[in-house]
């Protein structure tokens, strides 16, 4: 039995907070070829997950909030926002499923945010994600402004 409790989520969150990327993944699947990839993603505000989609092979992705607040954004092929949701357990908005071939990103809105993530496997690094050419690469100049533009467009402030 794998137990997901406050102690585990706090331990993972501390690792994410201390990392250069301001986030970390804790995998529950033991092999990259597992047909269901299961993990906790602990993510701090201003961490940057470059918009991406999963295709060839198509994969759906599910986010279920454990703690904090997470903005999930979908885009069209030109990078225009088409939909969004703020996951927050206190507000009783618990999760979202992203269909294959949909551009998306996640943005933490609170410190110590943690989300349970599920994605179709297998995980093959070369084909797992297609990154959006219209969004800056991780650690590239302009990533903070890109996040700020999304938040401003949606009228969202971070804690």
GIRA-V304850 format. One record per residue. N is the residue number from 1. RES is the residue in three letters. NEAR is the number of other C-alpha atoms within 12 Angstrom. Layout:
n=(N;N)
res=(RES;RES)
near=(NEAR;NEAR)
This chain:
n=(1;2;3;4;5;6;7;8;9;10;11;12;13;14;15;16;17;18;19;20;21;22;23;24;25;26;27;28;29;30;31;32;33;34;35;36;37;38;39;40;41;42;43;44;45;46;47;48;49;50;51;52;53;54;55;56;57;58;59;60;61;62;63;64;65;66;67;68;69;70;71;72;73;74;75;76;77;78;79;80;81;82;83;84;85;86;87;88;89;90;91;92;93;94;95;96;97;98;99;100;101;102;103;104;105;106;107;108;109;110;111;112;113;114;115;116;117;118;119;120;121;122;123;124;125;126;127;128;129;130;131;132;133;134;135;136;137;138;139;140;141;142;143;144;145;146;147;148;149;150;151;152;153;154;155;156;157;158;159)
res=(UNK;UNK;UNK;UNK;UNK;UNK;UNK;UNK;UNK;UNK;UNK;UNK;UNK;UNK;UNK;UNK;UNK;UNK;UNK;UNK;UNK;UNK;UNK;UNK;UNK;UNK;UNK;UNK;UNK;UNK;UNK;UNK;UNK;UNK;UNK;UNK;UNK;UNK;UNK;UNK;UNK;UNK;UNK;UNK;UNK;UNK;UNK;UNK;UNK;UNK;UNK;UNK;UNK;UNK;UNK;UNK;UNK;UNK;UNK;UNK;UNK;UNK;UNK;UNK;UNK;UNK;UNK;UNK;UNK;UNK;UNK;UNK;UNK;UNK;UNK;UNK;UNK;UNK;UNK;UNK;UNK;UNK;UNK;UNK;UNK;UNK;UNK;UNK;UNK;UNK;UNK;UNK;UNK;UNK;UNK;UNK;UNK;UNK;UNK;UNK;UNK;UNK;UNK;UNK;UNK;UNK;UNK;UNK;UNK;UNK;UNK;UNK;UNK;UNK;UNK;UNK;UNK;UNK;UNK;UNK;UNK;UNK;UNK;UNK;UNK;UNK;UNK;UNK;UNK;UNK;UNK;UNK;UNK;UNK;UNK;UNK;UNK;UNK;UNK;UNK;UNK;UNK;UNK;UNK;UNK;UNK;UNK;UNK;UNK;UNK;UNK;UNK;UNK;UNK;UNK;UNK;UNK;UNK;UNK)
near=(4;10;10;22;15;14;11;22;30;27;22;34;33;25;25;29;28;18;17;16;22;30;32;32;29;29;24;23;23;16;15;20;17;18;18;23;30;31;32;37;44;45;45;38;33;34;35;35;37;34;37;35;34;32;24;17;20;22;31;30;35;29;38;35;39;34;38;36;38;46;43;39;36;33;27;19;21;15;26;21;23;20;22;28;31;36;34;27;19;14;15;15;21;27;28;30;26;33;20;24;26;32;38;40;37;43;44;41;31;29;26;34;42;49;44;36;32;32;36;30;28;26;26;20;12;13;18;27;31;27;26;27;16;19;32;22;20;24;19;14;13;16;23;23;18;28;33;22;18;33;27;13;18;21;12;22;22;24;15)
